[in-house]
């Protein structure tokens, strides 16, 4: 058995029958337990001074250089109306690498409202980081509010390197660790000190949230920094990110088996075009074929939640009802979008079953069959399975330079598609667990929580965690997140884990947003009320954002089906409950549905 297979947790199939105790926990049962501490509410404070004056005030921060302090007037920040605030930009721990000779530092910005609500929000960013995202603390898909607009002091960082488009920072061991967990640990005390110098008091309550790699940061913080954060909001948490990257490369090799087109050139990281003759994996499944699959899933599973409404609410039940073999027509002639070939069916099944090595051992989790497979945006299935899985700056590059020990060094000649096609899952995949020379921590050490299912430190001090994940996420498996959540339950036998942890699956949502779904929601307010008032979250209303629901193009989801009301609402239910139709009422309204087992 390979090192990878030994460390691959079994994935509990989503369609397995849930025990009565599991349902009870999700609904808030399990009485007779020792009460958890109740944290007090944050108290507001104001900063009435001139933002520019903060430059001298903050000069005393250790190992920190403040590069600019400006006043941001009231207006739109990340598409959200936001009050006047100060924007502080700086860097920490600047150094020159002894390994690659490059200069590194942990860059950050923190936005400080003039009218502060007494809370701090660490905005964990996505991808391979490398750039300081606008510190707004955006929430959900097409959000209507943000942490900054709610009055939080919000910090965003580049996670310790300044390369957003290439993964070559992985050659530096410290940059790897900063990306994995070090930047959060370094920035958190600095930010709290900065806030104290600004307002005269440290934050009363601290929250950390993000989606994708930001969700991974959040789960890492729940483990490593449980004493520093009172509330964790983790979206699509790719906490097994190195495994997911390996699975993406394995997937490329599967799509190559049914690709009909060829790639005749690829670009190196330096932008040099190199002639090749390789399968064009984007031709493995056409948009029409993916739409066919999504429509067939919908036809088979639509009514499982009690309503024929063009929405698969019971994704778990759908797994037992839908069959690739029986429910998708098999082509008897040419591919025309109305069928799949037998070989395509095999690939589709294999990809959903999950990546395997040559001995059949799981390399990563399985994926649910879901309607969002026909998602067309940059968050959708095709974008992640084809383009991102073959690009230098995504899975191939991340695996080669960040997750492999020792990393590759061919920074000028590296190409994504050849690397993906030549990746050996038997010999190369175990390297995500390896250490070598100056690379004293493996990728599975610096990228994942030390003990993902042990949230006892967070639990015992009264802190809370909410996780949300699109069931049609094409890169980080919803099943993997369910397996993590069930692992917490197993680590707390006889306990109601709903007292401190909640998981919300978002039907048909792709990676963090998008897809034929309703994906506009705010889980930060429920988290605040839970942490500071003891109000345990139940159903949360989620809304579609179809054409006409906003004048801002960025807030419109073009994939909302035309047969829906553009502002359709549903209850977002805590796992393992499902939004089921009550039997009467407007199917476009959340009030016609309730969360049930």
C-alpha positions as CSV (number, residue, x, y, z in Angstrom):
1,X,0.0,0.0,0.0
2,X,1.4,3.4,-1.0
3,X,1.9,6.3,1.5
4,X,-1.0,8.1,-0.2
5,X,-3.4,5.3,0.2
6,X,-2.5,4.7,3.8
7,X,-3.5,8.3,4.6
8,X,-6.6,8.5,2.5
9,X,-9.6,8.6,4.8
10,X,-12.6,6.4,3.8
11,X,-15.3,8.5,2.2
12,X,-18.7,7.8,3.7
13,X,-21.1,7.7,0.7
14,X,-23.6,10.5,0.9
15,X,-26.5,8.2,0.1
16,X,-26.0,5.8,3.0
17,X,-28.9,5.8,5.5
18,X,-28.3,8.2,8.3
19,X,-28.7,7.1,11.9
20,X,-31.4,8.5,14.1
21,X,-28.7,10.0,16.3
22,X,-27.1,11.8,13.3
23,X,-30.4,13.4,12.4
24,X,-31.0,14.3,16.0
25,X,-27.7,16.0,16.2
26,X,-28.3,18.1,13.1
27,X,-31.7,19.2,14.5
28,X,-30.2,20.3,17.9
29,X,-30.9,17.2,20.0
30,X,-28.8,15.3,22.4
31,X,-29.7,16.8,25.8
32,X,-27.9,16.3,29.1
33,X,-24.5,17.4,27.8
34,X,-22.2,19.8,29.7
35,X,-23.0,23.3,28.6
36,X,-20.4,25.1,26.5
37,X,-19.1,28.5,27.4
38,X,-21.2,31.5,26.1
39,X,-19.0,34.2,24.7
40,X,-20.0,37.8,25.3
41,X,-21.1,40.2,22.5
42,X,-18.7,42.6,20.9
43,X,-19.0,46.3,21.9
44,X,-18.5,49.0,19.2
45,X,-16.0,51.8,19.2
46,X,-15.2,54.7,16.9
47,X,-12.1,56.1,15.4
48,X,-12.6,59.9,15.0
49,X,-9.1,60.8,14.0
50,X,-7.5,61.4,10.6
51,X,-6.5,58.1,8.9
52,X,-3.1,59.6,7.9
53,X,-2.2,60.0,11.6
54,X,-2.1,56.2,11.9
55,X,1.2,56.1,10.1
56,X,3.1,57.2,13.1
57,X,0.8,55.4,15.6
58,X,1.4,52.1,13.8
59,X,5.2,52.5,13.3
60,X,5.8,50.7,16.6
61,X,4.4,47.4,15.3
62,X,7.3,44.8,15.4
63,X,8.6,43.2,12.2
64,X,6.1,45.3,10.3
65,X,6.4,48.1,7.7
66,X,3.4,50.2,7.0
67,X,3.7,51.4,3.4
68,X,0.5,53.5,3.1
69,X,-2.5,54.7,5.1
70,X,-5.4,56.3,3.2
71,X,-8.9,57.4,3.8
72,X,-11.6,55.6,1.7
73,X,-14.8,57.6,1.4
74,X,-18.2,56.0,1.7
75,X,-19.1,54.1,-1.5
76,X,-18.9,50.8,-3.2
77,X,-16.2,48.4,-2.1
78,X,-16.3,44.9,-3.8
79,X,-19.8,45.9,-5.1
80,X,-21.1,46.6,-1.6
81,X,-22.1,50.0,-0.2
82,X,-19.6,50.7,2.6
83,X,-19.1,53.5,5.1
84,X,-15.9,55.7,5.3
85,X,-12.9,53.8,6.6
86,X,-9.1,53.8,6.8
87,X,-7.1,51.5,4.5
88,X,-3.7,50.4,5.9
89,X,-1.3,48.6,3.7
90,X,1.9,46.9,4.9
91,X,4.2,44.0,5.0
92,X,5.8,41.7,7.6
93,X,9.0,39.7,7.9
94,X,10.6,40.8,4.7
95,X,13.6,38.6,3.8
96,X,15.7,37.2,1.0
97,X,15.4,33.5,0.4
98,X,18.6,31.5,0.9
99,X,17.1,28.8,-1.4
100,X,15.9,30.7,-4.5
101,X,17.4,34.2,-3.9
102,X,14.0,36.0,-4.2
103,X,12.6,38.5,-1.8
104,X,9.6,37.5,0.2
105,X,7.3,39.2,2.8
106,X,3.8,38.8,4.1
107,X,1.8,41.6,2.4
108,X,-1.5,42.7,3.9
109,X,-4.1,45.4,3.9
110,X,-6.5,46.0,6.8
111,X,-9.6,48.2,6.5
112,X,-10.7,50.0,9.6
113,X,-14.2,51.5,9.8
114,X,-14.6,54.9,11.4
115,X,-17.6,53.3,13.1
116,X,-16.3,50.0,14.3
117,X,-18.5,47.1,15.6
118,X,-15.8,45.8,17.9
119,X,-15.0,42.7,15.7
120,X,-12.1,41.5,13.5
121,X,-12.5,39.5,10.4
122,X,-9.5,37.7,8.7
123,X,-10.4,37.3,5.0
124,X,-8.7,34.2,3.8
125,X,-8.2,34.3,0.1
126,X,-8.3,31.6,-2.6
127,X,-6.1,30.0,-5.2
128,X,-2.4,30.0,-4.5
129,X,-2.8,33.5,-3.0
130,X,0.1,35.8,-4.0
131,X,-2.0,39.0,-4.2
132,X,-3.7,41.0,-1.6
133,X,-7.5,40.8,-2.3
134,X,-9.7,43.8,-1.4
135,X,-10.2,43.4,2.4
136,X,-14.0,43.6,2.3
137,X,-14.9,40.1,3.6
138,X,-17.4,39.3,0.8
139,X,-20.1,36.7,1.8
140,X,-21.7,34.1,-0.4
141,X,-22.3,34.2,-4.2
142,X,-23.2,37.7,-5.4
143,X,-23.3,39.0,-1.8
144,X,-25.5,41.8,-0.7
145,X,-23.3,42.6,2.3
146,X,-19.8,42.1,3.6
147,X,-17.9,42.0,6.8
148,X,-16.6,45.5,6.2
149,X,-20.1,46.9,5.5
150,X,-21.2,45.3,8.8
151,X,-18.6,47.3,10.6
152,X,-15.8,44.7,11.0
153,X,-12.1,45.6,10.8
154,X,-11.1,43.3,7.9
155,X,-7.6,42.0,6.9
156,X,-6.6,40.4,3.6
157,X,-3.1,39.1,2.8
158,X,-1.0,37.5,0.0
159,X,-0.1,34.7,2.4
160,X,3.6,35.3,2.3
161,X,4.5,35.6,-1.4
162,X,3.9,37.9,-4.3
163,X,3.2,35.6,-7.2
164,X,-0.4,35.1,-8.1
165,X,0.0,33.6,-11.5
166,X,2.9,31.2,-11.0
167,X,3.5,28.6,-8.2
168,X,7.3,29.0,-8.1
169,X,7.3,30.4,-4.6
170,X,7.0,26.7,-3.6
171,X,10.8,26.4,-4.1
172,X,11.2,28.4,-0.9
173,X,10.5,26.3,2.2
174,X,9.3,29.2,4.3
175,X,7.0,30.5,1.6
176,X,5.4,27.1,1.5
177,X,4.8,27.2,5.2
178,X,3.5,30.8,5.2
179,X,1.1,29.8,2.4
180,X,-0.1,26.8,4.3
181,X,-0.5,28.2,7.8
182,X,2.3,30.6,8.8
183,X,0.9,33.8,7.4
184,X,-2.3,33.5,9.4
185,X,-0.4,32.8,12.6
186,X,2.0,35.7,11.9
187,X,-0.7,38.3,10.9
188,X,-3.3,37.5,13.5
189,X,-1.5,39.0,16.6
190,X,-0.2,41.9,14.5
191,X,-3.7,42.7,13.3
192,X,-5.2,42.6,16.7
193,X,-2.4,44.9,18.0
194,X,-2.9,47.3,15.1
195,X,-6.6,47.4,15.9
196,X,-5.9,48.1,19.6
197,X,-3.6,51.0,18.6
198,X,-6.3,52.4,16.4
199,X,-9.4,52.1,18.6
200,X,-7.9,51.9,22.0
201,X,-8.9,48.3,22.5
202,X,-8.4,44.9,20.9
203,X,-11.2,43.3,19.1
204,X,-13.8,41.7,21.4
205,X,-14.5,39.0,18.9
206,X,-12.5,37.6,16.0
207,X,-13.7,35.7,13.0
208,X,-12.0,34.1,10.0
209,X,-13.6,33.2,6.8
210,X,-13.0,32.3,3.2
211,X,-13.9,30.0,0.3
212,X,-11.8,27.4,-1.7
213,X,-8.2,27.7,-0.5
214,X,-9.7,30.4,1.9
215,X,-12.0,27.7,3.2
216,X,-8.9,25.5,3.7
217,X,-7.3,28.4,5.6
218,X,-10.4,28.5,7.8
219,X,-10.3,24.8,8.7
220,X,-6.6,25.1,9.4
221,X,-7.3,28.1,11.7
222,X,-10.0,26.1,13.5
223,X,-7.3,23.6,14.4
224,X,-4.1,25.6,14.7
225,X,-5.4,28.9,15.9
226,X,-8.6,27.9,17.8
227,X,-7.5,30.2,20.7
228,X,-7.4,33.2,18.4
229,X,-10.7,33.0,16.6
230,X,-14.3,32.8,18.0
231,X,-16.1,32.1,14.8
232,X,-14.9,30.3,11.6
233,X,-16.8,30.5,8.3
234,X,-15.4,28.0,5.8
235,X,-16.7,27.7,2.2
236,X,-15.8,24.8,-0.1
237,X,-12.9,23.9,2.2
238,X,-10.3,22.1,0.2
239,X,-8.6,21.0,3.4
240,X,-7.1,18.0,1.4
241,X,-6.0,20.4,-1.3
242,X,-2.8,18.5,-2.3
243,X,-5.0,15.3,-2.8
244,X,-7.5,17.3,-4.8
245,X,-4.7,18.6,-7.1
246,X,-3.5,15.0,-7.6
247,X,-7.1,14.0,-8.4
248,X,-7.3,16.8,-11.0
249,X,-4.2,15.5,-12.8
250,X,-5.5,11.9,-12.7
251,X,-8.7,13.3,-14.2
252,X,-6.8,14.9,-17.1
253,X,-5.5,11.5,-17.9
254,X,-9.0,10.1,-18.0
255,X,-10.4,12.8,-20.2
256,X,-7.5,12.3,-22.6
257,X,-8.9,8.8,-23.3
258,X,-12.1,10.3,-25.0
259,X,-10.7,13.6,-26.3
260,X,-11.4,14.1,-30.0
261,X,-9.2,17.2,-30.6
262,X,-5.5,17.8,-30.4
263,X,-3.3,20.5,-28.9
264,X,-0.5,21.5,-31.2
265,X,1.3,24.0,-28.9
266,X,1.6,24.9,-25.2
267,X,3.1,27.8,-23.4
268,X,5.8,27.7,-20.8
269,X,5.6,29.7,-17.6
270,X,7.9,32.2,-19.4
271,X,5.4,32.6,-22.2
272,X,7.3,30.7,-24.8
273,X,5.2,28.6,-27.2
274,X,6.3,24.9,-27.5
275,X,5.1,22.6,-30.3
276,X,3.3,19.4,-29.1
277,X,0.9,16.9,-30.3
278,X,-1.3,16.0,-27.3
279,X,-5.0,15.3,-26.5
280,X,-7.2,18.4,-26.1
281,X,-9.0,17.3,-22.9
282,X,-11.6,20.1,-23.3
283,X,-13.0,18.0,-26.2
284,X,-13.7,15.0,-23.9
285,X,-17.2,16.3,-23.2
286,X,-18.8,19.1,-25.1
287,X,-21.1,21.7,-23.5
288,X,-24.0,20.0,-25.1
289,X,-23.0,16.7,-23.6
290,X,-22.5,18.1,-20.1
291,X,-25.9,19.8,-20.4
292,X,-27.4,16.4,-21.4
293,X,-25.9,14.8,-18.2
294,X,-27.2,17.6,-16.0
295,X,-30.7,17.4,-17.6
296,X,-30.8,13.6,-17.1
297,X,-29.9,14.0,-13.5
298,X,-32.6,16.6,-13.1
299,X,-35.2,14.4,-14.8
300,X,-34.4,11.5,-12.5
301,X,-34.0,13.4,-9.2
302,X,-36.1,16.5,-9.4
303,X,-39.1,15.3,-7.4
304,X,-37.2,13.5,-4.7
305,X,-37.7,16.6,-2.4
306,X,-41.4,16.6,-3.0
307,X,-41.6,19.2,-5.7
308,X,-41.1,19.1,-9.5
309,X,-39.5,22.5,-9.6
310,X,-36.3,22.1,-11.7
311,X,-34.2,21.8,-8.6
312,X,-32.6,18.7,-7.0
313,X,-32.9,19.5,-3.3
314,X,-32.2,15.9,-2.1
315,X,-28.7,15.4,-3.6
316,X,-28.1,12.4,-1.3
317,X,-31.1,10.5,-2.5
318,X,-30.2,11.3,-6.1
319,X,-27.0,9.3,-5.8
320,X,-29.1,6.1,-5.4
321,X,-31.6,7.0,-8.0
322,X,-29.4,8.2,-10.9
323,X,-27.5,5.8,-13.1
324,X,-25.0,6.7,-15.8
325,X,-25.5,3.3,-17.4
326,X,-29.3,3.4,-17.5
327,X,-30.3,7.1,-17.5
328,X,-28.0,8.5,-20.2
329,X,-28.4,7.3,-23.8
330,X,-25.5,5.5,-25.4
331,X,-24.4,6.7,-28.8
332,X,-24.8,4.2,-31.6
333,X,-23.3,6.6,-34.2
334,X,-21.5,9.9,-34.0
335,X,-21.5,12.2,-30.9
336,X,-24.2,14.8,-31.4
337,X,-24.9,16.0,-27.9
338,X,-27.9,13.7,-27.4
339,X,-25.9,10.7,-26.1
340,X,-22.5,9.6,-24.7
341,X,-20.3,7.0,-26.1
342,X,-19.6,3.9,-23.9
343,X,-16.1,5.2,-23.3
344,X,-17.4,8.6,-22.2
345,X,-19.7,6.8,-19.8
346,X,-16.8,4.9,-18.3
347,X,-14.8,8.1,-17.9
348,X,-17.7,10.0,-16.3
349,X,-18.3,7.2,-13.9
350,X,-14.6,6.9,-13.0
351,X,-14.2,10.6,-12.4
352,X,-17.2,10.7,-10.0
353,X,-16.1,7.5,-8.3
354,X,-12.8,9.3,-7.5
355,X,-9.2,9.1,-8.4
356,X,-7.4,5.8,-7.9
357,X,-3.9,4.5,-8.3
358,X,-3.0,1.4,-10.3
359,X,-3.9,-0.9,-7.3
360,X,-7.3,0.7,-6.9
361,X,-6.5,2.6,-3.7
362,X,-8.3,6.0,-3.4
363,X,-6.3,9.1,-4.0
364,X,-9.1,11.5,-3.1
365,X,-12.8,11.5,-2.5
366,X,-15.7,10.7,-4.8
367,X,-18.0,13.4,-6.2
368,X,-21.8,13.4,-6.2
369,X,-23.7,13.4,-9.5
370,X,-25.4,16.7,-9.6
371,X,-27.1,19.1,-12.0
372,X,-24.3,21.7,-11.7
373,X,-22.2,19.6,-14.0
374,X,-23.5,21.7,-16.8
375,X,-22.2,24.9,-15.1
376,X,-20.6,27.2,-17.7
377,X,-18.8,29.9,-15.7
378,X,-15.2,30.0,-14.4
379,X,-16.5,28.3,-11.3
380,X,-18.1,25.5,-13.3
381,X,-17.3,21.9,-14.0
382,X,-15.6,22.2,-17.4
383,X,-13.5,25.2,-16.3
384,X,-12.0,23.3,-13.4
385,X,-11.8,19.9,-15.0
386,X,-10.2,21.0,-18.2
387,X,-8.6,24.5,-18.2
388,X,-7.5,24.7,-14.5
389,X,-6.3,21.1,-14.5
390,X,-3.9,21.8,-17.3
391,X,-2.7,25.4,-16.5
392,X,0.7,26.3,-15.2
393,X,-0.7,28.4,-12.4
394,X,-3.2,25.8,-11.2
395,X,-3.1,22.1,-10.4
396,X,0.0,21.0,-12.5
397,X,2.1,23.9,-11.2
398,X,0.9,23.7,-7.7
399,X,1.6,20.0,-7.5
400,X,5.0,20.3,-9.1
401,X,6.3,23.2,-7.1
402,X,4.3,23.6,-3.9
403,X,3.0,20.1,-3.0
404,X,5.9,17.9,-4.1
405,X,9.0,17.4,-2.0
406,X,11.5,18.2,-3.3
407,X,9.9,20.6,-5.8
408,X,10.7,20.8,-9.5
409,X,13.0,23.6,-10.5
410,X,12.3,24.1,-14.2
411,X,10.6,27.4,-13.7
412,X,11.2,28.7,-17.2
413,X,10.4,25.6,-19.2
414,X,7.5,24.1,-17.2
415,X,4.3,23.4,-19.1
416,X,1.0,22.3,-17.5
417,X,-0.6,19.8,-19.9
418,X,2.5,17.7,-20.5
419,X,3.1,17.5,-16.7
420,X,-0.6,16.5,-16.1
421,X,-0.5,13.8,-18.8
422,X,2.9,12.4,-17.6
423,X,2.1,12.5,-13.8
424,X,2.6,9.0,-12.4
425,X,0.0,8.5,-9.7
426,X,1.9,5.5,-8.2
427,X,5.3,7.2,-8.0
428,X,4.5,10.9,-8.0
429,X,1.4,11.2,-5.9
430,X,3.0,9.9,-2.6
431,X,5.4,12.9,-2.8
432,X,2.7,15.1,-1.3
433,X,3.5,13.2,2.0
434,X,7.3,13.4,1.5
435,X,9.9,15.6,3.2
436,X,13.4,16.2,1.7
437,X,16.4,18.2,2.9
438,X,15.3,21.8,3.6
439,X,11.7,20.8,3.0
440,X,11.1,19.5,6.5
441,X,7.3,19.7,6.3
442,X,5.3,17.7,3.7
443,X,2.5,19.3,1.8
444,X,0.0,17.2,3.7
445,X,1.5,18.7,6.9
446,X,1.6,22.4,6.0
447,X,-1.6,22.5,4.0
448,X,-4.0,20.5,6.1
449,X,-5.2,20.8,9.7
450,X,-3.0,18.8,12.0
451,X,-6.0,16.8,13.2
452,X,-8.9,17.8,11.0
453,X,-11.7,16.3,13.1
454,X,-10.4,17.4,16.5
455,X,-12.2,20.7,17.2
456,X,-12.1,20.3,21.0
457,X,-10.0,23.5,21.6
458,X,-12.5,25.5,19.6
459,X,-15.5,23.8,21.1
460,X,-14.4,24.0,24.7
461,X,-13.9,27.8,24.6
462,X,-17.3,28.4,23.2
463,X,-16.2,29.2,19.6
464,X,-18.3,28.0,16.6
465,X,-17.7,26.9,13.0
466,X,-20.0,27.0,10.0
467,X,-19.1,25.3,6.7
468,X,-20.9,25.6,3.4
469,X,-20.1,23.7,0.2
470,X,-21.7,23.5,-3.2
471,X,-22.8,19.9,-4.0
472,X,-21.7,20.4,-7.6
473,X,-18.2,21.7,-6.7
474,X,-16.0,20.2,-9.4
475,X,-12.6,20.5,-7.7
476,X,-13.1,20.1,-3.9
477,X,-15.5,17.3,-3.3
478,X,-18.6,17.8,-1.2
479,X,-18.3,14.2,-0.2
480,X,-14.9,15.0,1.3
481,X,-16.4,17.7,3.4
482,X,-19.2,15.4,4.5
483,X,-16.6,12.8,5.4
484,X,-14.8,15.5,7.5
485,X,-18.1,16.4,9.3
486,X,-18.9,12.8,10.0
487,X,-15.3,12.4,11.4
488,X,-16.1,15.2,13.9
489,X,-19.2,13.3,14.9
490,X,-17.2,10.1,15.4
491,X,-14.7,12.1,17.4
492,X,-17.5,13.2,19.7
493,X,-19.5,10.0,20.3
494,X,-22.8,10.6,22.0
495,X,-22.4,14.3,21.6
496,X,-24.5,16.9,19.7
497,X,-21.8,18.4,17.4
498,X,-24.5,20.8,16.3
499,X,-23.7,22.7,19.4
500,X,-20.5,24.0,17.8
501,X,-20.3,22.9,14.2
502,X,-22.8,23.2,11.3
503,X,-22.5,22.1,7.6
504,X,-24.7,23.5,4.8
505,X,-24.7,21.8,1.4
506,X,-25.8,24.2,-1.4
507,X,-27.6,22.1,-4.1
508,X,-26.2,22.5,-7.6
509,X,-23.7,25.2,-6.6
510,X,-20.3,25.0,-8.3
511,X,-17.0,26.1,-6.8
512,X,-18.0,28.8,-4.2
513,X,-20.7,30.2,-6.4
514,X,-22.5,29.8,-9.7
515,X,-24.3,27.0,-11.5
516,X,-28.1,26.5,-12.0
517,X,-28.7,27.3,-8.3
518,X,-29.6,29.8,-5.6
519,X,-26.4,30.9,-4.1
520,X,-26.9,34.3,-2.5
521,X,-26.8,34.0,1.2
522,X,-25.2,35.4,4.4
523,X,-23.9,32.9,7.0
524,X,-21.9,35.5,8.9
525,X,-24.8,37.0,10.7
526,X,-26.0,33.5,11.9
527,X,-22.4,32.8,13.0
528,X,-22.2,36.1,15.0
529,X,-25.6,35.4,16.7
530,X,-24.4,31.9,17.5
531,X,-21.1,32.9,18.9
532,X,-22.2,36.0,20.8
533,X,-25.9,35.3,21.7
534,X,-26.0,31.5,21.7
535,X,-28.6,31.4,19.0
536,X,-28.0,28.1,17.2
537,X,-28.4,28.5,13.4
538,X,-31.1,26.4,11.7
539,X,-32.4,27.1,8.2
540,X,-30.8,30.0,6.3
541,X,-32.6,31.6,3.4
542,X,-30.7,31.3,0.1
543,X,-31.8,33.3,-3.0
544,X,-31.3,33.0,-6.7
545,X,-29.8,36.0,-8.4
546,X,-31.3,35.8,-11.9
547,X,-31.6,38.5,-14.5
548,X,-33.4,41.5,-13.1
549,X,-32.6,41.0,-9.4
550,X,-29.7,43.6,-9.5
551,X,-28.5,46.4,-11.7
552,X,-24.9,45.2,-11.1
553,X,-23.8,42.6,-13.6
554,X,-21.4,41.1,-11.0
555,X,-24.3,40.2,-8.8
556,X,-26.3,38.4,-11.6
557,X,-26.0,34.6,-12.1
558,X,-26.6,34.0,-15.7
559,X,-27.1,30.3,-15.1
560,X,-30.3,30.7,-13.1
561,X,-32.8,28.7,-15.2
562,X,-35.3,30.8,-17.1
563,X,-38.1,28.5,-15.8
564,X,-37.5,29.8,-12.2
565,X,-38.4,33.1,-10.7
566,X,-35.2,35.0,-10.9
567,X,-35.4,35.7,-7.1
568,X,-36.4,32.1,-6.1
569,X,-35.7,31.4,-2.4
570,X,-35.1,28.2,-0.6
571,X,-34.1,27.2,3.0
572,X,-30.5,26.2,3.2
573,X,-30.6,23.3,5.6
574,X,-28.1,22.0,8.1
575,X,-26.7,18.6,7.1
576,X,-28.1,16.0,7.0
577,X,-31.5,17.6,6.7
578,X,-33.0,18.6,3.3
579,X,-35.4,21.3,2.1
580,X,-38.6,19.4,1.4
581,X,-41.8,20.7,-0.1
582,X,-44.6,21.0,2.4
583,X,-47.1,19.9,-0.2
584,X,-48.7,23.3,-0.9
585,X,-47.6,26.8,-1.5
586,X,-45.5,28.7,-4.1
587,X,-42.6,26.6,-5.1
588,X,-40.6,29.8,-5.7
589,X,-40.7,30.7,-2.0
590,X,-38.6,29.3,0.9
591,X,-41.7,29.4,3.1
592,X,-43.2,26.5,1.2
593,X,-40.3,24.2,2.2
594,X,-39.0,23.0,5.5
595,X,-35.8,21.2,6.6
596,X,-36.5,17.5,7.1
597,X,-34.5,14.3,7.3
